[in-house]
Amino acid sequence: MKFLWPIAWSLLGLALPVILFYLIRQRLRTKSVTTLLFWENLAPKVHNLPLWRKLRRLVSLLLQLLLLALIVTAVARPILPGQSTVASSLILLLDPSVTMAAQSGAGTRWQDAKNTALHRIDAMGFGDEATVILAGDPPRVLSPWTGRRGDLRQVIEAAQIAPTVTDIRPALSLAQNLVLSHPGAAIELISDTVWSVPPDKDSLSRVKLDLIGSGVTNSGITLFSARPLPAGAGEYQLAIKIEQNTATPINGELTLTQNGHLMDVLQVTVPPGQPWQKFWRAQSMDAVVFTAQWKPQGEDGFANDQQATAHLEPVREIKVTLVSAPNPFLEVALGSQTLVKVQRVFPAPAPGDTADLTIFNDTLPPAGWTGKNTVLINPPQSGFWGERVGPNDKPLVSEADKDAPLMRFAEVNDVQLHSATEFKPAAGAHVYVDSFGKPLIYGHWESNPRWLVIAFDLDQSDFVFRTAFPILCANMVQALRPDAITDTSDVPGPVATQLKQMAAKSGASAQIEQPATGHWWVAIPFWWWFACAALLLLLIEWSLYTRRITE
Amino acid sequence: MAATAIDALFDREFLKRLEALSLAARQLVRGRMKAERRSSARGSSVEFAEYRPFTEGDDWRYIDWNAFARWRQLVLKLFIEEEDLYIHFLLDGTASMNWGEPVKFDYARQVVAGLGYLGLSNLDRVSVIPLGSEPLQWWLPSRGRERFLPLLHYLAALPVIGAGAHLETATRKWLTMKPRRGLVVVVSDLWGSDRGDALRAMDRIRYARHELAVIQVMDEAEQTAGAAGEYELVDTEYGHRRKVILDRASAKEFDDNFQHYQETVRAYCRRHRVPLLQINTRLPVFDLLLKSLRQGGFVR
């Protein structure tokens, strides 16, 4: 047996004062009395003590010396044969992926991971130091380098699981950088290896991997979204997708609620290897909160993906300012839309106008125009929208981007144009309708800042008589609604639901070890046993001492 | 440590309460007149005692001529003489009294002062004999209330006698001085050199034809063995040492010994009709004095 702090043996010198105090304690206390008349013939007297009582005094002294020896042994930090006597550095990576919430035996993978980390901390020797990193994205250093196991235990016990599957790569990179400042430091990763992106082999080299958990049966919601449809104000589409990770179908019950009211209950069978999905389409002008609850039949080891929530924002009114001479086509096409308020001004919008959309028809925006969404119809000059090249007489529509949301259901191929203007679009512009290389409708309408150029005069075409005209106007306005973005529930996702552990294929060079599953007393430091024995001896000695004078 | 300053031992409150006690004593000892008590001496009074043959030198005025006419013999008619009572306070001043809280010797001196005041107020002759002092320096019999203040000074100046005093020896030494017979009040803890020392001392007093009364003064801590442990006991009076292990059994044995000794003293006093008060110093002095008045035998 070796000792990490052998100098502690010098504390055995305390045996001398122990013996000294023992001798002092043997001296009787002097007590003054006024008479000894009543103390005569009292038994027992000290000099009449039986032999075994005298021996018990000696046993008491021996116990005290043994007590001291055990305490000194504990302070000297004994280590078992095979344990390293050299101080080491440890970088402990704790994977907080949501999949760590999956069941593992009686507990969860997260509890197993914490226990493994705590056991690793407890196994630290004298002078060892460690740092704990929560391997999320971004990684977070829970504890800087320290040898104080109490602090390390505290941060590990307080660590929280993440809501999603993590990307382990930034944490591995951080750990590799820490090794540069602590040469020889060991990296230990405690994970179930369910990662959003598997790390490459190089980043896993020199990493000791403590694999947590085993395969569990699971099915869950991998997608739940509410998406407004551009077809009309308030129209939306609700989508849900359920996946599972077994080779046999899983049956269950799916419950949907809308603003807390039951919306639908479905008996669902999720086939193996492919998702089960369904869509609902409806209309609502008000805000809606959808919830989905999935209750699979039979065993399920991961509950975090069985509930999802999606939000739908209320449809708000859009203000349109039409800067134009009177134009009934435009005014009707815009004003007939639901929750659209049209205001026509001429020749320029009022200062401080807060319209969501400003349409300049045969006019130019004022200098320094900073409107949010701008449509220019047959602009007479160049501007931020592009450079005016020249007239484009009797152009024919040669191509239209029907996939663009702006042009959805807008059939413009047969539109007759008398005259148009050729522009060289500004950088970043997208051409929606083209006439043999000369853009007729172009701009930047998919994201902010939005602007659109219709490079022909509406009055000199039959565009306003065609159904494509109000459809284009509707697409143009509906694209401005802020709720046009799909609201997707924050579910763990397909990777988590599948719970596929990828250690074997991604970490070929990694050393995969199961966490220690020994008895609880294995984790107790060796020297603790000496301290416990010393405490036991102390109690025995005290018992002997008290009994000696009271029995 | 026993007090030596008179103010510390007998404060103003003590003296004030003594006066009240004196009034109470007159009510309790109802019907008695000053210096009224029987005496073994014969003298002039109205109460007939006996006849005695006339001898030469006798006062012829006391010849009973009626008896001469009947018996034809000269006889003297004797009457019970009324005289002052002598009250001797035997105050135990041995080292064992210098102990406790309050100190037993202080307590005993206050008791003597209180009873002495009652005696002086009653025109009795009061003396105080500090048992154990060598040579014996006692307060000679004095009479009258004006002697009370000197008595207090005397008591306050009394030292605790050194170790090794025997109650019987000290009593015998006082008796050899042939004090006038009277009432002897022993104020002591009765811890002698052995269990019979105090009883022998009381025997000697009785044999000298004194009336005897005993006040046994004890400290509460003396009546129990105390906390368990190993001790070397030191007798404060004789310096004897004894090593003991004090446990439950030995504490019970101590208690038995103590109770047996106390019962022995009580039995002695019952047998010889000796008034006895066994008190500990927790009892206020004036309560003790009132108790002594009610019980009787300590003052007249």
HADDOCK unambig.tbl for C-alpha pairs under 7 A between the chains (distance, minus, plus):
assign (segid A and resid 28 and name CA) (segid B and resid 230 and name CA) 5.85 0.50 0.50
assign (segid A and resid 28 and name CA) (segid B and resid 231 and name CA) 5.15 0.50 0.50
assign (segid A and resid 28 and name CA) (segid B and resid 232 and name CA) 5.78 0.50 0.50
assign (segid A and resid 29 and name CA) (segid B and resid 230 and name CA) 6.55 0.50 0.50
assign (segid A and resid 29 and name CA) (segid B and resid 231 and name CA) 4.81 0.50 0.50
assign (segid A and resid 29 and name CA) (segid B and resid 232 and name CA) 5.92 0.50 0.50
assign (segid A and resid 30 and name CA) (segid B and resid 231 and name CA) 5.59 0.50 0.50
assign (segid A and resid 30 and name CA) (segid B and resid 232 and name CA) 4.70 0.50 0.50
assign (segid A and resid 30 and name CA) (segid B and resid 233 and name CA) 5.91 0.50 0.50
assign (segid A and resid 31 and name CA) (segid B and resid 231 and name CA) 6.22 0.50 0.50
assign (segid A and resid 31 and name CA) (segid B and resid 232 and name CA) 6.02 0.50 0.50
assign (segid A and resid 31 and name CA) (segid B and resid 233 and name CA) 4.89 0.50 0.50
assign (segid A and resid 31 and name CA) (segid B and resid 234 and name CA) 6.14 0.50 0.50
assign (segid A and resid 32 and name CA) (segid B and resid 233 and name CA) 5.78 0.50 0.50
assign (segid A and resid 32 and name CA) (segid B and resid 234 and name CA) 4.84 0.50 0.50
assign (segid A and resid 32 and name CA) (segid B and resid 235 and name CA) 6.20 0.50 0.50
assign (segid A and resid 32 and name CA) (segid B and resid 236 and name CA) 6.30 0.50 0.50
assign (segid A and resid 33 and name CA) (segid B and resid 233 and name CA) 6.53 0.50 0.50
assign (segid A and resid 33 and name CA) (segid B and resid 234 and name CA) 5.96 0.50 0.50
assign (segid A and resid 33 and name CA) (segid B and resid 235 and name CA) 5.25 0.50 0.50
assign (segid A and resid 33 and name CA) (segid B and resid 236 and name CA) 6.10 0.50 0.50
assign (segid A and resid 34 and name CA) (segid B and resid 96 and name CA) 4.72 0.50 0.50
assign (segid A and resid 34 and name CA) (segid B and resid 235 and name CA) 5.57 0.50 0.50
assign (segid A and resid 34 and name CA) (segid B and resid 236 and name CA) 5.38 0.50 0.50
assign (segid A and resid 34 and name CA) (segid B and resid 237 and name CA) 6.54 0.50 0.50
assign (segid A and resid 35 and name CA) (segid B and resid 191 and name CA) 6.39 0.50 0.50
assign (segid A and resid 35 and name CA) (segid B and resid 235 and name CA) 5.33 0.50 0.50
assign (segid A and resid 36 and name CA) (segid B and resid 235 and name CA) 6.07 0.50 0.50
assign (segid A and resid 37 and name CA) (segid B and resid 194 and name CA) 6.60 0.50 0.50
assign (segid A and resid 37 and name CA) (segid B and resid 195 and name CA) 6.63 0.50 0.50
assign (segid A and resid 38 and name CA) (segid B and resid 254 and name CA) 5.55 0.50 0.50
assign (segid A and resid 38 and name CA) (segid B and resid 257 and name CA) 5.19 0.50 0.50
assign (segid A and resid 38 and name CA) (segid B and resid 258 and name CA) 5.72 0.50 0.50
assign (segid A and resid 39 and name CA) (segid B and resid 254 and name CA) 6.04 0.50 0.50
assign (segid A and resid 42 and name CA) (segid B and resid 250 and name CA) 5.85 0.50 0.50
assign (segid A and resid 42 and name CA) (segid B and resid 253 and name CA) 6.63 0.50 0.50
assign (segid A and resid 43 and name CA) (segid B and resid 250 and name CA) 6.10 0.50 0.50
assign (segid A and resid 44 and name CA) (segid B and resid 244 and name CA) 6.97 0.50 0.50
assign (segid A and resid 44 and name CA) (segid B and resid 245 and name CA) 6.17 0.50 0.50
assign (segid A and resid 45 and name CA) (segid B and resid 243 and name CA) 6.36 0.50 0.50
assign (segid A and resid 45 and name CA) (segid B and resid 244 and name CA) 4.60 0.50 0.50
assign (segid A and resid 45 and name CA) (segid B and resid 245 and name CA) 5.50 0.50 0.50
assign (segid A and resid 46 and name CA) (segid B and resid 243 and name CA) 6.18 0.50 0.50
assign (segid A and resid 46 and name CA) (segid B and resid 244 and name CA) 5.68 0.50 0.50
assign (segid A and resid 46 and name CA) (segid B and resid 245 and name CA) 5.99 0.50 0.50
assign (segid A and resid 549 and name CA) (segid B and resid 228 and name CA) 6.68 0.50 0.50
assign (segid A and resid 549 and name CA) (segid B and resid 229 and name CA) 5.35 0.50 0.50
assign (segid A and resid 549 and name CA) (segid B and resid 230 and name CA) 6.76 0.50 0.50
assign (segid A and resid 549 and name CA) (segid B and resid 245 and name CA) 6.93 0.50 0.50
assign (segid A and resid 549 and name CA) (segid B and resid 247 and name CA) 6.38 0.50 0.50
assign (segid A and resid 550 and name CA) (segid B and resid 228 and name CA) 6.32 0.50 0.50
assign (segid A and resid 550 and name CA) (segid B and resid 247 and name CA) 5.02 0.50 0.50
assign (segid A and resid 550 and name CA) (segid B and resid 248 and name CA) 6.81 0.50 0.50
assign (segid A and resid 551 and name CA) (segid B and resid 247 and name CA) 6.29 0.50 0.50
